[in-house]
Amino acid sequence: MLRNQVAIAGVGETDYSRDSGRSELTLALQAIQAALADAGISADEVDGLVRWTVDTSAEAEVAANLGLTSLSWFGEISQAGNVGAALVTSAAAAIHAGLANVVVVYRGVNGRSGRRYGRGEVTGRAGQGSAAFSEPFGVLTPQHGLAMHTRRRMHETSTTERQIGMVAVTERGHANRNPRATFYDRPLTIEDYMESRYVVEPFRLFACCLETDGGGALVLTSTERAKASGRPVAMIRAAAMCGYAADRSYIDTSAVTLAPRLWEQAGLAPSDIDVVQIYDHFAPFVIFALEDYGFVERGEGGPFVESGGAMWDGGALPVNTSGGHLSEAYLQGMNQLIESVRQARGESTAQVDNAQFSFVDTGVGTGAVILERG
């Protein structure tokens, strides 16, 4: 069993900006170098590289720039762009199976100054495949399709716009503690949220993720080796991924399918988790994930967030403690993974006291990881 046999030994990130002035390859390499330094591992010891399919820096190109002559493990995952936890699962499985010793998960993206998700430049399919039945009718970007999903779920669970707004307000409060966050110095009230314009109903401006230039990386190795460094360790208690068919129902998220396997693998229940990071491309999906992973009952996610339950200061289960995609940066789940490691190591700017188990979802069910403080 994988449980606690593999650890995330190092994390690294660049600055987050609207115009990096660097190539996506440079951003990825800078993040990788920072993560290796954090882990105390030299580049020549890396024998595995995995990436998002949408990342433009191929494994061979990154390896060449790191001075690597061969890789024992490499690959990418193409289940949309939100596959960070699935990549961690793949890397951890390779290490646990003895197929690699040090695997780096990396992401480098100019998501604001380059190709922008919000304009469909990454996710658009030019009417090909199933998009032939949606794009000609104006469903061109993720927010279009997911807005319809959200409306249906709001109807079924009585989730309100104000409750969705409290997700954004909660995360902004966390970002205001985090100097790395894009909105570090910009508070947000629920009145600000409710007065902001719609992007696509019911998504108001502050319910939508940022568009960010930046890079991030994780270094994975055996827990035994990670602990030998004397540095704080985030052990992988459990890791799982879940693929889904293109025509699946969008009433529930994939977390409904993934959650039972994850909790069984971890030997834990949702009540054991101390802090949670959830993929928040749009604010309501934090509420839906809290319900579908079993942290609260279906229909109780909105009231839970509205009552302050997700806040770092006084909340029962702090969520997205670095500011998340709404207020820190949008790196397709990478920054949530980094924050989850920081919580497990006791290093967050909104640190949860005595946090033993840190949970991270990077796609509302496409993948999730539970980290344990070593």
Secondary structure, DSSP 8 states (H G I E B T S, - for coil): --TTTEEEEEEEE---BS---S-HHHHHHHHHHHHHHHHT--GGG--EEEEETT-SS-HHHHHHHHT-S--SEEEEE-SSS--HHHHHHHHHHHHHTTS-S-EEEEEEEETTTSS-GGGTTTT--TT-GGGGGTGGGT--SHHHHHHHHHHHHHHHHT--HHHHHHHHHHHHHHHTT-TTSTTTT----HHHHHHS-EEETTEEGGGB----EEEEEEEEEEHHHHHHTTS--EEEEEEEE----TT--SSS-THHHHHHHHHHHHT--GGG--EEE---SBTHHHHHHHHHTTSS-TT-HHHHHHTTTT-TTT-SS-B-TT-HHHHT--STTHHHHHHHHHHHHT--TT--TT--EEEEESSSSSEEEEEEE-
